[in-house]
């Protein structure tokens, strides 16, 4: 590569917010000020929407205290967007970049964000414009290819695990059936995190269902009835993306006129329809009087004061590394490789091509799901535990010997 140009930079945050996406933004800012090649650093207001409207904020003047506060704040501090730019949309962005002498582009987001960076970078290549476009990974779904895991997942998983621990204690106090519907359209990583807080032999959730396995309503009710007969109660975690044997989501089956997002996807989060439907089916089965259901919805994405330490540190490191890579490479996506587990947990960062991440997703490996398709395995616990950090300790006295 030729020497890095002396020019301006743009950073944006795209897609669903997370509890650590601002840590990645802080990493970009604090690293950018170290490099004289970057003259001005512009934050795109509401991601690509701000880029096409030429709406930016100056980010180079933020002090260290503000950056630390930013890194600890959930949601997207610059605002986000669900727009999925095509080539024509990206041409408008590129025109703004040319006008503002932007030669560095940092985009924090998922696979669609990687694709946006890839399209804009390709447009620049066609006309010989030196644009350094770098994708910084982010998603609570943990479904990006190449990287071992994604910033945002660890903290969301920490929230889900803790919430399900509390819900299980609630279910112990007033026994019955409790169903929790958790985010995850195609990948079950976040729903699987519900099982990470189990300590006692009879701790819930007793059943966990992910999109990677076909979901039979008959088996679902049968599984719950077996647990209910054993423990007198049953706590269940279900992914919002569960599908029938034909690959059709149950959310779509129960809502013919389903609301769709900008990407053409059925709206899954923000609706309690699936939870209510599942609870209704269990009630109809008739083996339990008390059946309740909740939809975790958007709370799991941006819950304040609940960051996983490793998640926050890795998110910030990915932001810094993207700027470092931009001084050397034309484009790429930052990824993580795991170097150890348990007490020896660690990661190393590396660069992969944008095309390796753009528009693609991964699913949970088979070894993370039990043979029955209704729970996680020890292999998943070993994988996910270091990402979410230490969970609360609890006590339940009614398990003690009666006097």
TIDRENLUM-207496 format. One record per residue (C-alpha): residue number from 1; residue in one letter; y, z, x. Coordinates in nm, 2 decimals, m for minus. Each point is the difference from the previous one (the first is absolute). Layout:
NUM,A,Y,Z,X
...
! end
This chain:
1,X,0.00,0.00,0.00
2,X,0.36,m0.06,0.10
3,X,0.22,0.30,0.06
4,X,0.09,0.19,m0.31
5,X,0.33,m0.14,m0.15
6,X,0.31,0.21,m0.03
7,X,0.05,m0.01,m0.38
8,X,m0.02,0.20,m0.32
9,X,m0.30,0.15,m0.18
10,X,m0.10,0.06,m0.37
11,X,m0.24,0.26,m0.13
12,X,m0.13,0.03,m0.35
13,X,m0.25,0.20,m0.21
14,X,m0.21,m0.17,m0.25
15,X,m0.25,0.08,m0.28
16,X,m0.09,0.34,m0.13
17,X,0.17,0.29,0.17
18,X,m0.20,0.26,0.20
19,X,0.07,0.34,0.14
20,X,0.03,m0.13,0.36
21,X,0.15,m0.35,m0.03
22,X,0.33,0.15,0.10
23,X,m0.17,0.14,0.32
24,X,m0.07,m0.36,0.09
25,X,0.36,m0.09,m0.07
26,X,0.12,0.29,0.22
27,X,m0.23,m0.13,0.28
28,X,0.16,m0.34,m0.02
29,X,0.35,0.14,0.01
30,X,m0.05,0.24,0.29
31,X,m0.18,m0.26,0.21
32,X,0.25,m0.28,m0.09
33,X,0.30,0.19,0.14
34,X,m0.18,0.02,0.34
35,X,0.01,m0.38,0.04
36,X,0.32,m0.17,0.09
37,X,m0.15,m0.33,m0.12
38,X,0.04,0.13,m0.36
39,X,0.38,0.00,m0.07
40,X,0.00,0.10,m0.37
41,X,m0.28,0.14,m0.22
42,X,0.03,m0.09,m0.36
43,X,m0.20,0.17,m0.28
44,X,m0.08,m0.24,m0.29
45,X,0.09,0.16,m0.33
46,X,m0.31,m0.03,m0.23
47,X,m0.19,m0.21,0.25
48,X,m0.01,m0.38,m0.04
49,X,0.24,0.03,m0.30
50,X,0.26,0.14,0.23
51,X,m0.07,m0.27,0.26
52,X,0.06,m0.29,m0.23
53,X,0.31,0.17,m0.14
54,X,0.13,0.08,0.35
55,X,0.01,0.38,m0.09
56,X,m0.05,0.22,0.31
57,X,0.09,0.34,0.13
58,X,0.07,0.09,0.36
59,X,m0.27,0.22,0.15
60,X,0.10,0.03,0.37
61,X,0.24,0.29,m0.05
62,X,m0.25,0.25,m0.13
63,X,m0.03,0.32,0.21
64,X,m0.33,0.17,0.10
65,X,0.03,0.27,m0.27
66,X,0.04,m0.26,m0.27
67,X,m0.30,m0.20,0.13
68,X,m0.22,0.31,m0.01
69,X,0.10,0.06,m0.36
70,X,m0.06,m0.36,m0.08
71,X,m0.35,0.01,0.15
72,X,m0.08,0.30,m0.21
73,X,0.13,m0.15,m0.33
74,X,m0.24,m0.18,m0.24
75,X,0.05,m0.33,m0.17
76,X,0.19,m0.30,0.14
77,X,0.35,0.10,0.13
78,X,0.12,m0.36,0.00
79,X,m0.14,m0.08,m0.34
80,X,m0.30,m0.22,m0.05
81,X,m0.11,m0.32,m0.19
82,X,m0.31,m0.14,m0.16
83,X,0.12,m0.36,0.05
84,X,m0.27,m0.22,0.16
85,X,0.20,m0.27,0.18
86,X,m0.12,m0.35,0.02
87,X,0.12,m0.25,0.26
88,X,0.32,m0.09,m0.19
89,X,0.09,0.37,m0.04
90,X,m0.06,0.05,0.37
91,X,0.22,m0.30,0.09
92,X,0.29,0.18,m0.17
93,X,m0.08,0.31,0.21
94,X,m0.01,m0.21,0.32
95,X,0.34,m0.15,m0.08
96,X,0.15,0.36,m0.02
97,X,m0.17,0.08,0.33
98,X,0.15,m0.30,0.16
99,X,0.35,0.08,m0.13
100,X,m0.02,0.36,0.12
101,X,m0.16,m0.09,0.34
102,X,m0.32,0.20,m0.09
103,X,m0.28,m0.07,0.26
104,X,m0.20,0.32,m0.07
105,X,m0.17,0.07,m0.33
106,X,m0.19,0.32,m0.07
107,X,m0.18,0.03,m0.34
108,X,m0.17,0.31,m0.11
109,X,m0.26,m0.06,m0.27
110,X,m0.35,m0.12,m0.10
111,X,m0.18,m0.33,0.02
112,X,0.26,m0.19,m0.21
113,X,0.27,0.13,0.24
114,X,m0.20,m0.13,0.29
115,X,m0.01,m0.34,m0.17
116,X,0.37,0.00,m0.06
117,X,0.06,0.07,0.37
118,X,m0.25,m0.28,0.08
119,X,0.17,m0.26,m0.22
120,X,0.35,0.08,0.14
121,X,m0.13,m0.01,0.35
122,X,m0.17,m0.34,m0.06
123,X,0.33,m0.13,m0.14
124,X,0.18,0.11,0.32
125,X,m0.27,m0.16,0.22
126,X,0.05,m0.33,m0.18
127,X,0.36,m0.03,0.11
128,X,m0.04,0.17,0.34
129,X,0.19,0.32,m0.10
130,X,m0.11,0.30,0.20
131,X,m0.09,0.26,m0.27
132,X,m0.21,0.30,0.09
133,X,m0.16,0.10,m0.33
134,X,m0.21,0.31,m0.01
135,X,m0.19,0.16,m0.29
136,X,m0.04,0.38,0.00
137,X,m0.30,0.12,m0.21
138,X,0.05,0.21,m0.32
139,X,m0.21,0.06,m0.30
140,X,m0.16,0.30,m0.18
141,X,m0.29,m0.23,m0.09
142,X,m0.11,m0.02,0.36
143,X,m0.12,m0.35,m0.05
144,X,0.16,m0.20,0.29
145,X,m0.22,m0.19,0.23
146,X,m0.03,0.05,0.38
147,X,0.15,0.35,0.01
148,X,m0.23,0.31,m0.02
149,X,0.23,0.15,m0.27
150,X,0.34,m0.04,m0.14
151,X,0.31,0.22,0.02
152,X,0.06,0.15,m0.35
153,X,m0.37,0.04,m0.07
154,X,m0.05,0.34,0.17
155,X,0.28,0.17,m0.19
156,X,m0.10,m0.15,m0.34
157,X,m0.36,0.10,0.07
158,X,0.12,0.35,0.09
159,X,0.18,0.02,m0.34
160,X,m0.30,m0.13,m0.19
161,X,m0.24,0.24,0.18
162,X,0.22,0.30,m0.07
163,X,0.07,m0.10,m0.36
164,X,m0.37,m0.03,m0.07
165,X,m0.07,0.33,0.16
166,X,0.24,0.16,m0.24
167,X,m0.13,m0.19,m0.29
168,X,m0.35,0.11,0.08
169,X,0.11,0.36,0.00
170,X,0.16,m0.06,m0.33
171,X,m0.32,m0.15,m0.13
172,X,m0.19,0.31,0.12
173,X,0.23,0.23,m0.19
174,X,m0.03,m0.20,m0.33
175,X,m0.33,m0.19,0.04
176,X,m0.04,m0.34,m0.14
177,X,0.03,m0.37,0.11
178,X,0.31,m0.10,0.20
179,X,0.06,m0.36,0.10
180,X,0.27,m0.10,0.25
181,X,0.10,m0.36,0.04
182,X,0.14,m0.08,0.35
183,X,0.17,m0.30,0.16
184,X,m0.21,m0.28,0.15
185,X,m0.01,m0.35,m0.14
186,X,m0.25,m0.16,0.23
187,X,m0.08,0.27,0.26
188,X,m0.13,0.35,m0.07
189,X,0.13,0.18,0.31
190,X,0.26,0.21,m0.19
191,X,m0.23,0.10,m0.28
192,X,m0.27,0.09,0.25
193,X,0.25,0.25,0.16
194,X,m0.05,0.21,m0.32
195,X,m0.32,0.13,0.16
196,X,0.14,0.12,0.33
197,X,0.09,0.35,m0.13
198,X,m0.35,0.09,m0.11
199,X,m0.12,0.32,0.17
200,X,m0.23,0.20,m0.24
201,X,m0.33,m0.16,m0.11
202,X,0.12,m0.05,m0.35
203,X,0.36,m0.12,0.08
204,X,0.13,m0.30,m0.18
205,X,0.06,m0.28,m0.04
206,X,m0.37,m0.02,m0.06
207,X,0.02,m0.38,m0.06
208,X,0.22,m0.26,0.17
209,X,0.02,m0.36,m0.11
210,X,0.16,m0.28,0.21
211,X,0.07,m0.37,m0.07
212,X,m0.25,m0.11,0.26
213,X,m0.29,0.07,m0.24
214,X,m0.05,m0.13,m0.35
215,X,0.08,0.25,m0.27
216,X,m0.23,0.05,m0.29
217,X,0.13,0.21,m0.29
218,X,m0.35,0.10,m0.09
219,X,m0.08,0.12,0.35
220,X,0.34,0.18,0.02
221,X,m0.07,0.21,m0.31
222,X,m0.36,0.06,0.12
223,X,0.12,0.11,0.34
224,X,0.25,0.24,m0.15
225,X,m0.26,0.15,m0.24
226,X,m0.24,0.08,0.28
227,X,0.27,0.18,0.20
228,X,0.11,0.18,m0.32
229,X,m0.35,0.12,m0.07
230,X,m0.02,0.13,0.36
231,X,0.34,0.17,0.04
232,X,0.13,0.04,m0.36
233,X,0.29,m0.21,0.10
234,X,0.08,m0.33,0.18
235,X,0.31,m0.12,0.20
236,X,0.02,m0.38,0.06
237,X,0.23,m0.22,0.21
238,X,0.02,m0.37,m0.11
239,X,0.19,m0.29,0.16
240,X,0.24,m0.18,m0.22
241,X,m0.16,m0.32,0.12
242,X,m0.35,0.05,m0.12
243,X,m0.17,m0.32,m0.12
244,X,m0.29,m0.09,m0.23
245,X,m0.30,m0.20,0.12
246,X,0.20,m0.32,m0.03
247,X,0.28,0.12,0.22
248,X,0.25,0.05,m0.29
249,X,0.20,0.32,0.03
250,X,m0.06,0.25,m0.28
251,X,0.38,0.04,m0.02
252,X,0.02,m0.37,m0.10
253,X,m0.30,0.03,m0.24
254,X,0.17,0.28,m0.20
255,X,0.35,m0.16,0.00
256,X,m0.01,m0.36,m0.09
257,X,0.38,m0.04,0.01
258,X,0.03,0.18,0.33
259,X,0.33,0.01,0.18
260,X,m0.01,m0.18,0.34
261,X,0.21,0.05,0.31
262,X,0.18,m0.27,0.21
263,X,m0.32,m0.09,0.17
264,X,m0.18,m0.08,m0.33
265,X,m0.21,0.32,0.02
266,X,m0.08,0.21,m0.30
267,X,0.21,0.32,0.01
268,X,m0.25,0.28,0.08
269,X,0.22,0.29,0.11
270,X,0.26,0.16,m0.23
271,X,m0.23,m0.03,m0.30
272,X,m0.24,0.26,m0.13
273,X,m0.20,m0.25,m0.20
274,X,m0.31,m0.01,0.23
275,X,m0.01,0.38,0.02
276,X,0.02,0.04,m0.38
277,X,m0.26,m0.27,m0.05
278,X,m0.25,0.16,0.24
279,X,0.06,0.35,m0.16
280,X,m0.06,m0.15,m0.34
281,X,m0.33,m0.15,0.10
282,X,m0.12,0.33,0.14
283,X,0.11,0.18,m0.32
284,X,m0.20,m0.26,m0.20
285,X,m0.31,0.08,0.20
286,X,0.02,0.35,m0.16
287,X,m0.14,0.22,0.28
288,X,0.33,0.18,0.07
289,X,0.28,0.13,m0.22
290,X,0.27,0.04,0.26
291,X,0.09,m0.34,0.16
292,X,0.33,m0.06,0.17
293,X,0.15,m0.28,0.22
294,X,0.30,m0.06,0.22
295,X,0.14,m0.30,0.17
296,X,0.15,0.09,0.34
297,X,0.23,m0.31,m0.01
298,X,0.29,m0.03,0.24
299,X,0.01,0.37,0.10
300,X,m0.26,m0.06,0.27
301,X,0.23,m0.25,0.19
302,X,0.32,0.20,0.07
303,X,m0.07,0.37,m0.04
304,X,0.26,0.19,0.20
305,X,m0.08,0.26,0.26
306,X,m0.36,m0.10,0.03
307,X,m0.03,m0.23,0.30
308,X,m0.32,m0.01,0.20
309,X,0.10,0.08,0.36
310,X,m0.20,m0.28,0.15
311,X,0.12,m0.25,m0.27
312,X,0.36,0.07,0.06
313,X,m0.03,m0.02,0.38
314,X,m0.20,m0.32,m0.01
315,X,0.24,m0.16,m0.25
316,X,0.30,0.07,0.23
317,X,m0.20,m0.12,0.31
318,X,m0.07,m0.33,m0.18
319,X,0.37,m0.05,m0.06
320,X,0.08,0.06,0.36
321,X,m0.28,m0.22,0.13
322,X,0.11,m0.29,m0.22
323,X,0.34,m0.01,0.18
324,X,m0.17,0.03,0.34
325,X,m0.22,m0.29,m0.08
326,X,0.30,m0.21,m0.12
327,X,0.13,0.02,0.36
328,X,m0.31,m0.18,0.12
329,X,m0.16,m0.20,m0.28
330,X,0.11,m0.25,m0.26
331,X,m0.17,0.17,m0.30
332,X,m0.28,0.22,m0.11
333,X,m0.12,0.30,m0.20
334,X,m0.04,0.35,0.14
335,X,m0.35,0.14,m0.04
336,X,m0.19,0.31,0.09
337,X,m0.34,0.05,0.18
338,X,m0.17,0.33,m0.03
339,X,m0.09,0.16,0.33
340,X,m0.17,0.32,m0.12
341,X,m0.09,0.21,m0.30
342,X,0.01,0.37,m0.09
343,X,0.16,0.22,0.26
344,X,0.03,m0.31,0.22
345,X,0.17,m0.22,m0.26
346,X,0.25,m0.25,0.13
347,X,0.12,m0.36,m0.03
348,X,0.14,m0.27,0.22
349,X,0.23,m0.26,m0.12
350,X,m0.04,m0.37,0.05
351,X,0.15,m0.34,m0.12
352,X,m0.19,m0.24,m0.22
353,X,0.11,m0.34,m0.13
354,X,0.19,0.00,m0.34
355,X,m0.26,m0.25,m0.13
356,X,m0.27,0.26,0.05
357,X,0.16,0.24,m0.25
358,X,0.20,m0.23,m0.24
359,X,m0.13,0.00,m0.36
360,X,m0.34,0.14,0.09
361,X,m0.15,0.34,m0.10
362,X,m0.30,0.20,0.09
363,X,m0.23,0.22,m0.20
364,X,m0.18,0.33,0.07
365,X,m0.30,m0.06,0.22
366,X,m0.34,0.05,m0.17
367,X,m0.08,0.30,0.23
368,X,0.29,0.19,m0.17
369,X,m0.15,m0.02,m0.35
370,X,m0.32,0.16,m0.11
371,X,m0.30,m0.19,m0.13
372,X,0.07,0.10,m0.36
373,X,0.35,m0.14,0.02
374,X,0.14,0.33,m0.13
375,X,0.11,0.19,0.31
376,X,0.11,m0.02,0.36
377,X,m0.21,0.06,0.31
378,X,0.04,0.23,0.31
379,X,0.10,m0.32,0.19
380,X,0.31,m0.03,m0.21
381,X,0.09,0.36,0.04
382,X,m0.02,m0.04,0.38
383,X,0.22,m0.31,m0.02
384,X,0.27,0.14,m0.24
385,X,0.02,0.37,0.09
386,X,0.22,m0.04,0.31
387,X,0.24,m0.23,m0.19
388,X,0.09,0.25,m0.27
389,X,0.02,0.32,0.21
390,X,m0.10,0.36,m0.09
391,X,m0.03,0.07,m0.37
392,X,0.07,0.33,m0.18
393,X,m0.26,0.27,m0.02
394,X,m0.09,0.14,m0.34
395,X,m0.21,0.28,m0.15
396,X,m0.18,0.03,m0.34
397,X,m0.12,0.35,m0.09
398,X,m0.22,m0.08,m0.29
399,X,m0.26,m0.15,0.24
400,X,m0.05,0.35,0.15
401,X,m0.30,0.22,m0.11
402,X,0.05,0.16,m0.34
403,X,m0.01,0.38,m0.02
! end
